[in-house]
Amino acid sequence: MTATLPPGNLVPDLTGVDAFSGDALVSDAVASYAPALSDAVAALGREVWAPETLAAARDAHRHLPELRTHDRLGNRSDTVDFHPAYHRLMAQGFGHGVHALSWTSAEPGGHLARAVLSYLWNQVDGATACPTGMAYAAIPTLRDTPELADFARLTAVHGYDPSFRPVGEKSAATIGYAMTEKQGGSDLRANVTVAQPLAARGPGEAYLLNGHKWFCSAPMSDGFFTVARTEAGPCCFFVPRWRPDGTVNGIAINRLKDKLGNRANASSEIEYHDAWAVLVGEEGRGVRTILTSSDYTRLDFAIGSAGLMRAALSQALFYADRRSAFGARLSSLPVQASVLADLVLEWAGATVLALRLARTLDHHDDVEQRLLGRILTPVAKYWNCKRAPLVAEEGIECIGGNAYIEEHPLPRYYREAPLNAIWEGTANMMVLDVERVLTKEPKAVEPLLDEIRDVAAGEPRLIDALAELETAVTSPAVGGRRLTCQLALAMQAALLVKHAPPAIADAFCATRLERDWMPTFGTLPHGADVAGIIAFARLEWA
Ligand SMILES: Cc1cc2nc3c(=O)[nH]c(=O)nc-3n(C[C@H](O)[C@H](O)[C@H](O)COP(=O)(O)OP(=O)(O)OC[C@H]3O[C@@H](n4cnc5c(N)ncnc54)[C@H](O)[C@@H]3O)c2cc1C
C-alpha cells in the first residue's frame, strides 16, 4: 500500500502555536491599553491551538446535546445532557474569565482585555462563546438588582459548575437570555408572554410568568433574563431555574433546535408555567431594560466575528505556507497570495474596529467615549458579523478540498459565521439603530468623525471618505445599509492608519475607500505590498 502513496504535501493540523503573542494586532493593543492583564490573556492564547482544545471543540460538535424532558419514572426533568467535551470547553472558557475579566479586575483596560479573551475564545468554539457572552452582558444588571446578589456574585466567578441545583448551593453560575417568541424576535414589543404579580408590584418583586419563548439558548443556565408583559407593557424579568422555596421553577423545555451551526450549544423552545420571576427595572420599560445588556453582547459578537475571521485566516496562512503546487508554496503564488493578503486586510479591519469599541467601555464615564461607543456598537456589530461568513468561505477555498472535510475545523467556523449577524439584533436592526443615533443623538457621530480627522492628514483617501461622511450623516436622504458600511469602512481605515503597518493601511484605503477593488477577495491593486501584508499576520509557526 505504502509504495502506491504519493509523497507528502498533506498539511498537518495547526497546533501548538501561540494565538496571542504572535498576533501583533491584539497583543500590541493589550500591551498599550491593558498591560497589567497581558498575562491573563496570554494564558488563554497558549491554549487556543493546543491539541486537547481542538479535540474538545471537535467532539462537542460531533456529540450533540440531548434533551431529557422526563426522568425514568415519568416526572418532568427538563434537563439537557452534554458530552464531556462541551463541559471541558465551558470550564476552560469560564475558567479563563472570558465572560468576566472586565468585571473582576480593577486594572485599566478590563473591557479591552476581556474582548481579546473573547476574540481568542471564538477561535476555539462559537457554541460556548454564546454562554460566555451572555454572562458578560448579564453581570452589570445582576449587580444592579439587590435581589439577585447571589447570581451576580456567582456569575462573575472564573469557574464553571454545571450541576442542576439552586444557585445558593453552587460554586459558579451561568445566565441565558430568553426574549424571542414565535411571532418575532426583532420586535420584542410584540411579546405575548404574560406576568402577574404574586403580591406587591415593582422592581425586585416576584411575579408569575405564563407563555413561551421560541428561542432560548443554553437552557441549562441557572437563570434567564426574559421579557413578559403586564398591563403596563413589556417588562424585563429574571427567571431562575429554581424557585426560592427550593423547587424546580415552571420552565418546560419542549424541544432543542436542529441548527445549521453552533450545534454544541443547546438552543431550545421553552414554555413558562407559572414560572417564578423577579421584575428587573420598572414595569413597562422592559425592552429598554433588557437592551442595556445589548451593548455588551453586540460588542461580543463584533469581536467574536473578528476572532472567527482570525481563526479562518490562521488556518489558511498555515496551510499556504506548507502546501506546494506547481513547484512552489501556495503562499508565494501571486494569485493566491493576493487572496491571503486581502483576507488579512479584512481581519485587521474587523479587529481594530471591535477593539476600539471595547476601549470605549473602559472609559464609560467620559462623555465622548460613551457617545463613540453608542454609534460604534451597531456599526461594528453590523459590519464584522456581515463579513465573517465571507472570510470563512474564502478560508475554506484557500485550503481547498481538505477544508471541506469535517475533520478540519473550518466547516465548523463556516456554519457558525452567519449566526452572529442574526442574534442580538439582526443586520437591519443595527442599521436602524445607526439611524436612530443620527436622529436622536446626532452628537454621537462627532467623536467618530474626530477620530478619522485625527489621522486623515497625509491620507487623501481618508480625507475624501471623511468629506463624504460629513455630508452623509446630515443628509436625511442617506441612510440604510449604505451609510452604515461607509461609517464602518472609514473608521476601520482610520484605525488601521493608526495601529497597523503602512502596507496594511495603504492597501485597505486603496481597496475599501478608493474602491480600487472587485467584489471578491484577491483583487488587490498592483503595487500592494502583498508579502508584507501576509507577513504581518503570520503566527510563529515557521
Ligand atoms: C441559533 C440561534 C440561537 C438563538 N438564541 C436565542 C436566545 O438564546 N434567546 C433569544 O431571545 N433569541 C435567540 N435567538 C433568536 C434571535 O435573537 C432572533 O432570530 C433574531 O432576533 C431575529 O428575530 P427573528 O428570527 O424573529 O426574525 P424577524 O424579527 O422576523 O426578522 C426577519 C428579517 O426581517 C428583518 N426585519 C425585521 N424588522 C425589520 C424592520 N423594521 N426593518 C427592516 N428589516 C426588518 C430582520 O432584520 C431579519 O432580516 C436565537 C437564534 C438563533 C438562530
The ligand as an SDF file (V2000), in Angstrom:
LIG
                    3D

 53 58  0  0  0  0  0  0  0  0999 V2000
  -29.0020   29.6290   16.9190 C   0  0  0  0  0  0  0  0  0  0  0  0
  -29.8710   30.7000   17.4710 C   0  0  0  0  0  0  0  0  0  0  0  0
  -29.9060   30.9010   18.8230 C   0  0  0  0  0  0  0  0  0  0  0  0
  -30.7230   31.8730   19.3620 C   0  0  0  0  0  0  0  0  0  0  0  0
  -30.7580   32.0370   20.7140 N   0  0  0  0  0  0  0  0  0  0  0  0
  -31.5930   32.9430   21.2400 C   0  0  0  0  0  0  0  0  0  0  0  0
  -31.6960   33.1140   22.6530 C   0  0  0  0  0  0  0  0  0  0  0  0
  -30.9900   32.4680   23.4260 O   0  0  0  0  0  0  0  0  0  0  0  0
  -32.5890   33.9930   23.1420 N   0  0  0  0  0  0  0  0  0  0  0  0
  -33.3770   34.7420   22.3180 C   0  0  0  0  0  0  0  0  0  0  0  0
  -34.1580   35.5220   22.8110 O   0  0  0  0  0  0  0  0  0  0  0  0
  -33.3020   34.6250   20.9730 N   0  0  0  0  0  0  0  0  0  0  0  0
  -32.4290   33.7510   20.4230 C   0  0  0  0  0  0  0  0  0  0  0  0
  -32.3500   33.6140   19.0720 N   0  0  0  0  0  0  0  0  0  0  0  0
  -33.2840   34.3450   18.2400 C   0  0  0  0  0  0  0  0  0  0  0  0
  -32.6860   35.5550   17.5740 C   0  0  0  0  0  0  0  0  0  0  0  0
  -32.3710   36.5340   18.5190 O   0  0  0  0  0  0  0  0  0  0  0  0
  -33.7040   36.0220   16.5190 C   0  0  0  0  0  0  0  0  0  0  0  0
  -33.6980   35.0490   15.4990 O   0  0  0  0  0  0  0  0  0  0  0  0
  -33.3830   37.3960   15.9970 C   0  0  0  0  0  0  0  0  0  0  0  0
  -33.5660   38.3630   16.9790 O   0  0  0  0  0  0  0  0  0  0  0  0
  -34.2570   37.7420   14.7930 C   0  0  0  0  0  0  0  0  0  0  0  0
  -35.5960   37.5420   15.0840 O   0  0  0  0  0  0  0  0  0  0  0  0
  -36.5000   36.6370   14.1230 P   0  0  0  0  0  0  0  0  0  0  0  0
  -35.7560   35.3890   13.8320 O   0  0  0  0  0  0  0  0  0  0  0  0
  -37.8290   36.5190   14.7460 O   0  0  0  0  0  0  0  0  0  0  0  0
  -36.5800   37.4150   12.7640 O   0  0  0  0  0  0  0  0  0  0  0  0
  -37.5520   38.6360   12.4070 P   0  0  0  0  0  0  0  0  0  0  0  0
  -37.5820   39.6020   13.5370 O   0  0  0  0  0  0  0  0  0  0  0  0
  -38.8190   38.1010   11.9190 O   0  0  0  0  0  0  0  0  0  0  0  0
  -36.7470   39.2880   11.2050 O   0  0  0  0  0  0  0  0  0  0  0  0
  -36.6190   38.6410    9.9320 C   0  0  0  0  0  0  0  0  0  0  0  0
  -35.8560   39.5780    8.9980 C   0  0  0  0  0  0  0  0  0  0  0  0
  -36.5820   40.7880    8.8490 O   0  0  0  0  0  0  0  0  0  0  0  0
  -35.7590   41.8940    9.1660 C   0  0  0  0  0  0  0  0  0  0  0  0
  -36.5600   42.9310    9.8200 N   0  0  0  0  0  0  0  0  0  0  0  0
  -37.3730   42.8070   10.8910 C   0  0  0  0  0  0  0  0  0  0  0  0
  -37.8870   44.0070   11.2090 N   0  0  0  0  0  0  0  0  0  0  0  0
  -37.3840   44.9050   10.3380 C   0  0  0  0  0  0  0  0  0  0  0  0
  -37.5160   46.3090   10.1320 C   0  0  0  0  0  0  0  0  0  0  0  0
  -38.2790   47.0520   10.9450 N   0  0  0  0  0  0  0  0  0  0  0  0
  -36.8540   46.8920    9.1050 N   0  0  0  0  0  0  0  0  0  0  0  0
  -36.0520   46.1610    8.2960 C   0  0  0  0  0  0  0  0  0  0  0  0
  -35.8780   44.8430    8.4470 N   0  0  0  0  0  0  0  0  0  0  0  0
  -36.5210   44.2190    9.4400 C   0  0  0  0  0  0  0  0  0  0  0  0
  -34.6820   41.3620   10.1030 C   0  0  0  0  0  0  0  0  0  0  0  0
  -33.5170   42.1460   10.0340 O   0  0  0  0  0  0  0  0  0  0  0  0
  -34.4780   39.9620    9.5380 C   0  0  0  0  0  0  0  0  0  0  0  0
  -33.5690   40.0390    8.4740 O   0  0  0  0  0  0  0  0  0  0  0  0
  -31.5170   32.6650   18.5130 C   0  0  0  0  0  0  0  0  0  0  0  0
  -31.4540   32.4800   17.1340 C   0  0  0  0  0  0  0  0  0  0  0  0
  -30.6450   31.5170   16.6110 C   0  0  0  0  0  0  0  0  0  0  0  0
  -30.6080   31.3170   15.1260 C   0  0  0  0  0  0  0  0  0  0  0  0
  1  2  1  0
  2  3  1  0
  2 52  2  0
  3  4  2  0
  4  5  1  0
  4 50  1  0
  5  6  2  0
  6  7  1  0
  6 13  1  0
  7  8  2  0
  7  9  1  0
  9 10  1  0
 10 11  2  0
 10 12  1  0
 12 13  2  0
 13 14  1  0
 14 15  1  0
 14 50  1  0
 15 16  1  0
 16 17  1  0
 16 18  1  0
 18 19  1  0
 18 20  1  0
 20 21  1  0
 20 22  1  0
 22 23  1  0
 23 24  1  0
 24 25  2  0
 24 26  1  0
 24 27  1  0
 27 28  1  0
 28 29  2  0
 28 30  1  0
 28 31  1  0
 31 32  1  0
 32 33  1  0
 33 34  1  0
 33 48  1  0
 34 35  1  0
 35 36  1  0
 35 46  1  0
 36 37  1  0
 36 45  1  0
 37 38  2  0
 38 39  1  0
 39 40  1  0
 39 45  2  0
 40 41  1  0
 40 42  2  0
 42 43  1  0
 43 44  2  0
 44 45  1  0
 46 47  1  0
 46 48  1  0
 48 49  1  0
 50 51  2  0
 51 52  1  0
 52 53  1  0
M  END
$$$$
